Amino acid sequence: MSEVLTAKIGEIQVGKSPMKLQALALGSCVGVVLYDKINKVGALAHVLLPDETNVGVHEPGKFATKAIPEALRRMELKGANRANIIAKIAGGAKMFETNSVGGVMDIGRRNIEAVIEILKKEGIQLVAQDVGENFGRTIIFDLETGSLTIRQIMNRKEYKI
């Protein structure tokens, strides 16, 4: 059985095949999976917020703007080649109904938008996503196969992307 590392809220986990990386109960958070299929090195960032604006804490895993570049850096230290890296994302649910102006409180949507923007900025191709809606997800990323298993918490559905 392969080792499983869990990325808790605001954490980044990096590993090599045959390991697995997981994030439990993603609500408005977005799980960003980065993968070099040639070298079988991967990362999982459990992103809490789009950016560090108006927040006193500066841990890189918490924010899309910092987590993705940091995850890429850590992957390269483990032998990944940036030219081979692709991304998959999951989460970003709208967990609470709000009537805030401009959707400021829709953290899930803002997280999704920020993650996609940072991936583009870093030149990383987004190949699959399972985002939005109003339910939580648990994700398990297999570094041997590159498949991302998603378990919908509310519906008890499970599928791979």
C-alpha positions in Angstrom: 0.0 0.0 0.0 1.3 3.4 -1.0 1.9 6.3 1.4 -0.9 8.9 1.6 0.0 12.5 2.5 -2.9 14.9 3.5 -2.8 18.6 2.6 -4.8 20.3 5.4 -6.2 23.7 4.9 -3.5 26.1 3.7 -0.9 23.3 3.2 1.0 22.1 0.2 2.1 18.4 -0.1 4.6 17.2 -2.7 5.5 13.6 -3.5 6.6 11.0 -6.0 5.0 7.8 -7.3 3.7 5.5 -5.8 2.5 8.0 -3.2 -1.0 9.5 -3.1 -1.9 13.0 -2.0 -5.3 14.0 -0.6 -7.4 16.9 0.7 -10.4 16.2 2.9 -13.7 18.1 2.9 -13.0 20.9 0.4 -15.8 23.4 0.6 -15.0 26.8 -0.7 -11.3 25.9 -0.7 -9.8 24.7 -4.0 -7.6 21.7 -4.3 -4.9 22.4 -6.9 -3.2 19.3 -8.2 0.0 19.7 -10.3 1.6 16.7 -12.0 4.6 15.9 -14.1 3.6 12.6 -15.7 7.1 11.9 -17.1 8.8 12.1 -13.7 5.7 11.1 -11.7 6.1 14.0 -9.3 3.0 15.8 -8.0 1.8 18.5 -5.6 -1.5 19.3 -3.9 -2.2 22.7 -2.6 -5.3 23.1 -0.4 -6.0 26.8 -1.2 -8.1 28.7 1.4 -8.3 32.2 -0.2 -7.6 33.9 -3.5 -4.9 36.2 -2.2 -3.4 37.7 0.9 -5.2 41.0 0.7 -6.5 42.1 4.1 -5.1 39.1 5.8 -2.3 39.2 8.4 -1.1 35.6 7.9 1.3 35.0 5.1 1.7 31.2 4.9 2.2 30.4 1.2 -0.2 27.4 1.0 -3.2 29.5 2.1 -3.4 31.7 -1.0 -3.7 30.9 -4.7 -1.3 33.7 -5.5 1.5 32.1 -3.4 0.5 28.4 -3.2 0.8 27.6 -6.9 4.3 29.1 -7.4 5.5 27.5 -4.2 4.1 24.1 -5.1 5.9 24.3 -8.5 9.1 25.3 -6.8 8.9 22.3 -4.4 8.1 19.9 -7.3 11.2 21.1 -9.2 13.3 20.3 -6.2 12.0 16.7 -6.3 12.9 16.4 -10.0 9.8 17.7 -11.9 10.3 19.5 -15.2 8.0 22.5 -15.5 7.5 21.9 -19.2 5.7 18.6 -18.3 3.5 19.9 -15.6 -0.3 20.0 -16.0 -3.0 20.9 -13.5 -6.4 19.6 -12.3 -8.6 21.5 -9.8 -11.5 20.6 -7.6 -13.6 22.4 -4.9 -14.6 26.1 -4.8 -18.2 25.4 -3.7 -20.6 28.1 -2.8 -21.3 26.8 0.7 -23.5 29.6 2.0 -26.2 31.8 0.3 -25.2 35.5 0.5 -26.5 38.7 -1.0 -23.1 40.5 -0.8 -22.4 43.2 -3.4 -20.3 41.8 -6.3 -20.2 38.3 -4.8 -17.4 39.3 -2.4 -18.5 36.6 0.1 -18.6 33.9 -2.6 -15.1 32.7 -1.7 -15.4 29.5 -3.7 -16.0 31.4 -7.0 -13.2 33.9 -6.2 -10.8 31.0 -5.3 -11.6 29.2 -8.7 -11.0 32.5 -10.6 -7.7 33.2 -8.8 -6.4 29.6 -9.3 -7.2 29.6 -13.0 -5.5 33.1 -13.4 -2.4 32.0 -11.6 -2.1 28.7 -13.6 -2.3 30.8 -16.8 0.3 33.2 -15.5 2.6 30.3 -14.6 2.1 28.7 -18.0 0.5 25.5 -16.6 -2.3 23.8 -18.6 -5.5 23.2 -16.7 -6.6 19.8 -18.1 -9.6 18.9 -15.8 -11.8 20.6 -13.2 -14.7 19.8 -10.9 -15.6 23.1 -9.3 -18.4 25.2 -8.0 -21.8 23.8 -7.1 -22.9 23.7 -3.4 -21.3 20.6 -2.0 -18.0 19.6 -0.5 -15.5 17.2 -2.0 -12.7 15.0 -0.8 -10.0 14.4 -3.4 -7.3 11.7 -3.7 -4.5 12.1 -6.3 -2.6 9.0 -7.4 0.9 9.9 -8.4 1.4 6.6 -10.2 -1.5 7.1 -12.7 -2.2 10.8 -12.5 -5.9 10.2 -11.8 -7.7 12.5 -9.4 -10.5 10.7 -7.5 -13.3 13.0 -6.3 -15.8 12.0 -3.6 -18.8 14.3 -3.4 -19.6 14.5 0.3 -23.3 15.3 0.1 -24.2 12.9 -2.8 -21.8 10.1 -2.0 -20.7 10.0 -5.6 -17.2 9.0 -6.6 -15.5 9.5 -10.0 -12.1 10.2 -11.5 -10.9 13.1 -13.6 
